[in-house]
């Protein structure tokens, strides 16, 4: 039934980690600015006993139920209970699996948590994360040629979180700060294998982010004037743009982009470059 309050209960039931459910549910919930979901996440639900506890909680706090269960007995019991207490339920992967089965002409293997197996892609992501953590904020520049992507930019252009996000996708990412008055590492001038992407933002946005950063650190006025001075920040942006043009780095404006959007744009640049690259 429709909610008359500014919140609703959202039950996410998974036989694995629940990451898929959380991602989908939050993407949809974000479209409703006037209501807030109260999330109840139930990972690793693989037995009737575990499901019993979930059903008790759903009955105590009725709301929307989303699930990614594969075991038919568990699915039937969950759907039956939801129908009995008149709450909506939906399998997030069910329709997609049916589409795959219809197209491929084969049933699924029904492997719980199959996306989390320790395969080559998994170890590739771990390797990328290790590389990225070692090459954060201009560290170990002698190894930049081993990167897939190198992010450059002035302070507070989201280099580090974007690097970590890309590493989670298996892309070895280093990042190097651009600071006026400090020469860039000579290794950065001669890179051949990695894609170098220069992250930019407007001075106004940078000042806003930097002020918030200083407040979170408990820094008072004075001593940081240059860091948030409008002209000084504008000079930093101009300096970074000149370097980008000089070395033909890809430019990416992150002023209004989230970390996820920035990473997606970088991945597209990287994929396009790989596709268009002439084999050596």
C-alpha positions, 0 to 999 in steps of 0.5 A: 500500500502507498506510504503516507509518511516520508519514509518506507521500509525496504527489505533486501534479501540476498543469498550472497553479499547483497551488493547487487540489491543495494546498488539497484535499490539505491539507484531507484530510491534516489529518484524519489526525493521526498521519501527515504528508504529504511534499509533492512539488508539480509545477506547470505540467506541460504537456509529455511532457518535464516529465511524465518528470521527475515520473514519475521522482520518483514512482517514486523515492518512491512514494506517493499521486498527485493531479493536475489535468491536462487534456491526455488524453495526459498523463493517460493516461501518468501513470495508466498509470505509476502503475498499472505501479508500483502507486501510487494516483492520482486526478484531483481535477477529473475527476469534477467535470468529468464531473458538469458535462458530464452536467448541462450536456450539453456538453464542457469547453473544456479551457483550462489555468489558466482560473481564473487568466485576467485577467478582471473578477473578477481585477482586482476582487481586485487593487483590493480588495487595494490598498484593504485594504493602504492601509486597514490598522490605522486608516490613511486613515480618510477612505476608510472609506465606500468599503469593503465591510467594516470590521473593528474590534477590540482588538489581536490579534483577527486584523483584518489577516490576516482583512482580507487574506483577504477582499480576496483574495475581492474584498471591499474591507476596512478595519480599525480598532483599538479602544483604550481611552482613544483616541476612535474615528475620527468616520468610523466612527460614521457609516458607511452603506455598509460592514458593520462587524464587531467581532471579539472574543475571550476575555481568556484567548485574547488574553493567550495570543496577545499573550504569544506575540507578545511572545516572537516580538519578543524582548520581555522582562518589564516595559514590557508589563504592561498589554498582557497584564494580565488585568484590563486586557485584560478591560477592553479586551474590555468597552470593545469590546463597549460600542462594538459595542452603541452603534453596532450593529456585528455581533459575531463571536467569534474565540476558537476560529476560524481566519483562514479560519473568521473570514473565512467568517463575515464573508462570510456576514454580508456576503452576508446583508446585501447580500441583505436590503438594500432597493435605494435 
